[in-house]
């Protein structure tokens, strides 16, 4: 039938859903794969410090104490294209296990996007400080925005004895020249154009459904029985 | 696909895009998974409602300006 315009716009919906799925994959999988490489130990600065109580520590990011950036609104402005000097200083109570691993984890969607470690391979009982040179890796070309970073101190057994969260705000060149914002802006423009054209969808939808009923034609009455002049229908057995 | 559903579908995509773009520009925090999912769902629903209404209005306006012609029935 000429009226069967059967869902020719269904592929548009599928392509849109595929685009969303591809965007999600771009957000979650590749960036995690790019940034998840954990760098081995760089170097550890040994310093003498001691104090009673639990493990206390402070972390500085390019000389700024990270406890001043405890919220997204007070995030540290960082440049992803340059490395940052992160210094851990801690004190360990007498008799407690001294941490041997200083770690930074960049958190996105609840998952660690990037992990950096400084492992003390020297004197593990007297080390009270660690210096890390942090670089975001390949994600500098992909992402910008506000991210939570968790700084933590771990023992040799992997137990976390201290941790602190802080936020950093990374800006791409010209505030927009990262892959993800460009893709998002192109997608938004395309979808707004699609919405602006949605009026035509109404006409196509109207044409596609409810075909008009065929015209009523006078049909000759069907012969229900054989006419007297016509031969009677033969049975299945046929003539002998 | 009607104009309303067409607009609603575009609104869902736009809601997701606006949330991610807000995070990229530093206005939205998506570090926690649960709050990020809540933000995305809210944005999808709001986008679907708003752009579904816009699509419906655009569709009605288009049909008012371009009324569909009656079609003849043709046997195949």
Interface residues (C-beta under 8 A of the other chain):
Chain A: X1 X2 X3 X7 X9 X10 X12 X13 X16 X19 X20 X23 X27 X72 X75 X107 X108 X109 X110 X111 X143 X144 X145 X146 X147 X148 X167 X169 X171 X175 X178 X180 X181 X184 X185 X187 X188 X191 X192 X194 X195 X196 X198 X199 X200 X201 X202 X203 X204 X205 X206 X207 X211 X212 X213 X214 X215
Chain B: X1 X2 X3 X6 X7 X9 X10 X11 X13 X14 X16 X17 X18 X20 X21 X23 X24 X25 X26 X28 X29 X30 X31 X32 X33 X34 X36 X51 X54 X55 X58 X59 X60 X61 X62 X63 X66 X68 X70 X71 X72 X73 X74 X75 X76
